[in-house]
Amino acid sequence: MAAWRALKRREFIRKPRALGFEGPFSGTRHQFMLLRQHRQTIPTNSEYSVPQLRLLVRQVESILERPITLDDWNSL
């Protein structure tokens, strides 16, 4: 059974792009990605821990208004 794993920043940015997000764009403190009028902040860490990654995925889920399973995430 697969589990969530830490992820590099570059790899994280690639996955929301596959879901239709644009960016990243420069903000005041963090970069961000856009999907329609919604903004997803991209932390500056070079690698995201599992808890931080899950938080970011939950934010993406709320923007998309649908759940993202581990299999969906890994297939992006």
Secondary structure, DSSP 4 states (H G I P E B T S, - for coil): ------EEHHHHHHHHHHTT-EEEEE-SSSEEEEETTEEEEE---SEE-HHHHHHHHHHHHHHHTS---HHHHHH-
